[in-house]
Amino acid sequence: MITIYFILAFLVVTILLVIGALVTVVKVFYVLNPSKTSWWTRMWDQINASVPVAAEHDIDTGHEYDGIRELDNHLPPWWKGLFYATIVWGVIYLIVYHVTDSLPLSEEEYTTELTRAEEQARIVLASRPAVVIDENTLQYTAEPDLLTKGKAVFASNNCGSCHRNDGGGNSIGPNLTDEHWIHGGSVKDVFSTINKGVVEKGMPAWGKVMSQEDVRNVAFYIMSLKGSNPADAKAPQGELYKP
């Protein structure tokens, strides 16, 4: 992708340089030939229907206020064109979306997209049977792949907002890196706390929105933080846990 980006950037710079060179050549041409009128000037006058200063007497209304003359200038053709185009577009939109119902409105399109997404999610979940983890027989393992996945889930679910990204705890959540635990420090206890939550303490039941594998991986990741001693960690809370 870096190579593609480099080539695209090179092409863009080259095109800009070519355009700049052409503009410079055209300017030099009209400087050397002052009697010539550029196509841009002619086109600009046409799309704006500009009236030359020398011909302003033809559109003078005869009204003058404090030395300012009132001219009967019409709206530029491009402005009128856009206005008529919006009228045509409004009629087409009304017929297509409200009269014939040929295309869905925003709310209907949103509902359809949600239904399609739910169906796709159902298919994906059906192809991946849910893994049931028995917390009573769960054994902690420091397998790098599981810890990496657990760390990613920990970060993606904003666990750091209550426990800090390094697990050191803050004014909301406890320190997860020391040997003191409020709801037990075994892997079973940690898994259960994450899975079922502690509603009265503001800890959500993550098992309702996470797969059991994700809950296990987060529990393993939290267990791996023990003894990491992050800077300015929160003071220990709960009881000392010794396996």
N, C-alpha and C positions, 0 to 999 in steps of 0.2 A: 504493500500500500504506500510505503514511503516513496518508492520509485514513481508510482502513478501520480502522487501528489506533486512530486518534483516536476514531472513532465507537464502536468496541468498548469502549475505556477509558471513554468518557462513559456508555455503557449500564451498564457494571459499577458505576461510581460511583453512578449514579442508583438502581440496584437496591439497592445496599448502604444508601443513604440512606433509601429507602422502607422497607426491612426494619428499620432502626434506629428509624425513626419509629413503625412499628407496634408494635415491642417496647416502646418508651417509653409509648405509649398504653395498652397492655395492663397494664403495671406500674402506671401511675397509676390505672387502673380498679380493680385489686385492692387498691391502697392505700386508695382511697376506699370500697371495699366489702370490708372484712376478713372478712365472713362467707362470701364467695364463695370457692370452691376452683377454681383455674385448671385448664383442660383438660390442661395440661402436667403438673401435679401428679398429676391422676387417672390419666393415661396412664402416668406414671413408676411409680406405685404398682402398676398392673396388670402391666406388663412385668417388674417386679422381684418381684412377689408379696410386697410389703413388709407386715410385720405391725406394726400400730400399737403403740406402747409400752404403751398401756393394755390391749392384748390379749396381751401377752407371756406372761402366766401360763398361757395355753392351750397354749403350746409349750415350757413350762419342763420340763426333764427331771428336775428335782429335784437335780441335781448342782451344787455350788458350791465354788469353789476360790479362796481368798484374797479373797472378796467378789465374785468374778466368776461369774455364773450361766451355765450351759450351756443354750442354746436349740436346739430341733430345727428349725432353719431349712432349708428346701429350696433347691436351686439355682434361680436366677431362670428363668422360662419362656423368656426370649430366649436364655439360655445353652443350655438343653436343645434349643431349636429349632435353633440353629446346630450342635450336636453331632449331632442326627439328620440334619440336612442334609448334613453331611460324610460320614456313613455312606451315605446315598443316592447322593451324588456319587461316592463311592469305588466303589460297585457299578456305576454307569453307566460310569465310566471304565474299569473292568476289562473289562466286556462290550464296549464300543466299541473300545478300543485293543488288548486282548489276546485276546479270545475271537472276535469277529467280524472283527477287523481292518478295521473300517469307516473308520477314520481313521489316518493314518500317525503313527508315533512320532517323537520329535524327531530321531533319527539319520537315519531314512528321509526325513523332511521336509527336513533339511539336505542330504542327498545329491541329492534331487530339485531343490532350489533351485540347487545347484552345476551340475547337468546342464543346467538351463534357462539359467543364466547363460552357460555355455560355448557352448551352441547359439546364443544371441543374439550373443555375441561373434564366433562363427564367421560368422554372417550379416553382421554389420557389417563385419568384415574382408574378407569376400568382395565386399561392395559398394564397398570402398575398396582397389583394387589397390595393393600395396606399391610404393613409389617406390624405385628402385635408384639410388643416387648413386655416381658414379665419383669416388673421392677424387683420382685422378690428374689429372682435368680440373676439379676444384672450384676456383672462384674466390670469394674473399671479397667480399661486398657488404654495405654498411651500411644495408640496407633496414630502416626502422623496424619494420615488421610482423614481420619475421623475428627482429629483435633482441628485440622484446617477447615473442615466443613462446619464444625461447631463454632469456630471463631467467626466465620462468614455469617452464620445465622445470628450469632450474638450481636454482630455489628449491624446487620440489615434490619433487625427488629428494634433498634434503638434501646437495647438493654443498657447501653452506656449512659443514657439519660438519668438512670437511677443508681447505677453501680460504677459509673465511669468506664471509659473504653479499656482501661487497664485493670478493671475490677477492683480498684481501690476504694470504691464507695464514695458517697457524698451525703448531703443533708437529707436525701430521700432514702436511698438504699444502703444496706450494710456493706462492709468490706468483704470481698470474696476471696481474698488472698491469705488471710491469717487462719489460725486453727480454731477460732471461735465461731460457733454457728447457732443461729436462733432456732432453726427448725431441724437440726441434725446435720451432721457433716459426712455421713456415709454416702456412697454413690446412690443408694436407694433413696435416701432422704432428699438429696439434691434433685434427683430425677422427679420425685413425687412433688416437691415444692414447685418446680418449673411446670410440671404437667397439670397439677390441680390448682396451683396458685394459692395465695393467701389473701382472700378478698378484704378482710378487715385491715390488712396492712397495705393495701393498694397494689398487691402483686397479682397480675392477671393470670388466669388459667391458660397458659400458652398451649396446652394440649388441645384446646378447642380450635386453634388456628394453625398449629404446626403438626407435621407428621410425627409419629412416635420416634422415627429415626432422627429427626431434627432435634427433638427433645433430648434424646440420648446423647447426640453429638454435642449439644450445648452443655449438658451435664458433665460430659467428659472434659470439655474445654475448661469449664469452671474448676473442675478438680485439678486440672493441670496448672492452674494459676497459684496453687498453694505454695507459699514460700517465695513468691516472686518479689515481694517487698517493694511495691511501687512508691514513688516519692509522694509525700504528704497524704499517705493513706489514712482512712478513717480509723478511729480507735476501735478495738475489738468489741463486739457485742455478742450476747448470748453465752453459751457454755463452751468450755474447752472440749474439743472432741479429739479423742485418741483412738485409732483403729484397734 
